[in-house]
């Protein structure tokens, strides 16, 4: 199938892009990489009146590190994240997950901001941001604000953005004492996950974010508390009942709960030492 007709807009600055977004009053969508959005349009899942291509907004690119935070521009591509030594050194969990995200062709075009703004529940990046306690910097008509990842993802393809664009992602620098784990289960390498989890352990406290299992990337506080208490794995897995698992043609909710347990068990076993 082909996408429905749409206007193509290519702003030269962030201010112009925001003005275009407001002018179209919810009927325009930003184009940050298009690796998910364009297929959705071809299948008529999305039908915006206009696409606002952010490719020329160089101010939304780049990776910088402060004392305790890595700032990643929203238009930074996955391939750039994979090759950047700052990411590999200071955000090892992202480095662990990137090889599992689609394929080279997609990683060469897809952007971190585009993935977060789309909020596909099966995508890895939203769960990574939850596990890493990241903050998302957004710009809109009222200026710039920061949104914690825990408050950003509201549902399937739904975020806290309000006539706003993601400008950057702020991720805490990993400390030497932190440990990380990641695992996903797919039908084929590069496919969206049937179930996956990203884990960060700080001191004795765990943060575990699941993806591919519900209407959004999600954490389970009771499960994280059980991990922190060092409960046995069978007890930990009972807390998966707190997730409202998705039913679809690939897996029903029972299968997804089992796969989430497998992903968690394997991620825990594979955590960096």
N, C-alpha and C positions, 0 to 999 in steps of 0.2 A: 504494500500500500504506500501511498504518498501522503505527505503532510498536507493539511488544509492550507489555503492561502494565508499569508501573514506578511506584515510589513517588516522590513529588515532595517534596523537602526544601528549605527556604529559611532557611539559618542567618543569624543577626544579627551574627555576628562571625567572625573568622578562627579563633579557638580552637574555636568550636562547629563550624565547617565541618570542621576537622581531626579533631575527635572523631567526627563523622558518617562521615568517610572511613575511619577506623580501625575503627569499629563494623561497617561493612559488608564489611570484609576483602576488598577487591579487587572487590566486586560493585557498587560505586557509581562514577559518573563525575561530575566537576564539569561544570557548565553555565556557561560563561563568555560565550557569545554565541549559541551553538547553530546558527550558519550552516552549519557542516559536520556537526556531531554529529547534529542532528535529521534531516537527509536520510539519514544513515547508518543511523539507527534505523528510519526509515520503510522502508528497503530491507532491513532485518534484517541489515545488516553489523555493527551494534553492538546489543547487547541487555542493557544494565545493569539490575540489579534496582532501582536508585534513581538519580535525578538530584539532585545537590546544586547548587542555583541560587545563584551567587555575586553576584547582582545587588545585594544590600543591603550588600555589603562595601565601603563607601566608602574604607576604608584601602588598598584595592587600586587606586585610581584616582589620576590626576594625573601631571603631568610637571614635574620640577624639574631644575635644572642646577647642578652644583658647578663647581669650577675646570676640571676636565678630564673630567667624566663627566655624561651626561644619564641621570637615573633615570626610567623610565617604569613606572607602575603596571600590573600585569598586566591589570586590567579596563579599561584605556584603549582606547577604540574607535578603529577606523581613521579615522573621520570626524574625531575629535578630533585625531589625529596630523596629518591633512591640513591642519587649520586652525590648528595651534599654531605660532607664530613661532619658538619654541625649536627645534622639530624641523627646520623649514625652514632655520634659520640654522646649526645645529650638527650635524645629521645629514642632509646633502643627499642621500645615497644612498637613505634611506627616502623622502624627498620625491620622488625620481625614480620610485620603484617604486610608490607608493601608487595613482596613477591607473590602474595596470594590474590592481589587485587587485579582481576581481569587478565589482560595480556599486554604485550609491549605496545601494540598499536593504540590501545585504550590509554595506557599509562603515559604515552607520549602526548596525549591531548587532554586527558581528564585532569581536573584541578581539585585541590582540597576544598576550596570554597564552594565550588559547584556541587560537590558531593554533600556537604553539610547543608547547603540551602535546599537541595532536593529532598533530603531526609528520607531516602529509601530505607525501609527497615531492614533490608537484607544486605545493605552496604556495610563495609568494615569501618569506614572513617568515623561515623557518628559514635559507634561503640568505643573506638579508641579515644575519642575526646572525653567521653564519660569516664573511662578508666583512668585517664591521665589528669582529671580535674582541670581541663582546659577552660579558657574563657574565650568567647567569640566577640570580636570587635565589629560593630556594625555602624553604618552611617545612614542618616535619613534627613528629612526636612528639619528636624529639631536638633541636629548635630550628631555627635558620636556617643555611643554608649557601649558598655561591656555586658555580655550576658553569659552567665555560667552555663556550661554544657548541660548540667542537670536541669536547667530551666529552658533550654533552647528547643528541644525536640518534643513536640506536643502530640503527635500522632502520625499516621501514615501520610507521608509527603506534606506534613504540616509542621511549621516552626513558629517561633516567636517573632519573626520578622514582620514589620508593619511599614510598608512603603520604604523599606530599607535594603541596603546591600551589605553583604559581608565584606569587610575590608581586610581583616587579618585574624589570625588565630594565635592566641598566646598560650604556650604550653610550659609548665614548670620544668626546669632542668632536672633531670634524674640525679639523685644522690647516689653515692657509692653503696649505701645500705639497701637501696630499693631493689626489688626483684620483679620480673615481668614474665607473663605467660600469654600465649596466644594459640588458639587452635580453631579450625573451621572444618566442617564436613560438607562436601559438594559432590554433585554427580560426576563432574569433570573438573579438572584444574582450571581455574579462571571463571567458572560459573559462580552465580550468586550462591551464598551459603544456605544450606537447609538448616543449619544451626552453627553458631560460632560464639566464641567468648574471648574477651580481652581482659587480662588481669594485671593489676598493679598491687604490689605488697610494700607497704611502708612501715618500718619497724615490725610490729605484729598485726597490723591492721590491713585488711584486704579490701580492694575495690574490684568487683567483677561485673563487666558489662556484656550482656548477651545481644546478639544480632541474628537476624534471619528467623526469629522464632515468634515474634509478636508484631504489633502494629508500629513499633518503634524500637530503637535500641533501648535496652532497659536494664536496670539494676534491681537486685532483690536484697534489701537491707538485712532481712533475717538470715539469708544465705551467707552474706558477707560477715555477719556477726558469728555464725557457726564456724566459718573458716578461721576467724580471729580466735575463737575459743579452742581451735584445733579439734573440733568434733570429728568423729570418724566420717568417712566419705558417704556412707549410707545415710547418716543423719543429715549431712549437708544437702544431699540430693533431695531429701523430702521437701525442702524449702522451694524447690522448683514449682511446686503447686501454686505458688503466688503469681506465676506468670500466666497471662491469658494467651495460651498458645494458638497460633494461626492454623487454620485448616485450608488447604488448597489442593490442586491436582497433583502436586509433587509429594506432599506428606500431610497426614492428618495431625491433629493436636497431640495424640498419644505418641505417634512416631517422633514428632518434634521434641516432645519432652524427653523421650529416651535419648535422642541425638544430642540434645543440650547437655544431658548428663555425661554422655561420652566425651563431648568436647571439653567440658569442665574438667573431668578426670584427667584427660590427656594434657590439657594446658597446665594443670597443677604439677603433673609429673615432669613436664618439660620446662618448668620455670628455671630461668638462669640462676646460677649459683654464685 
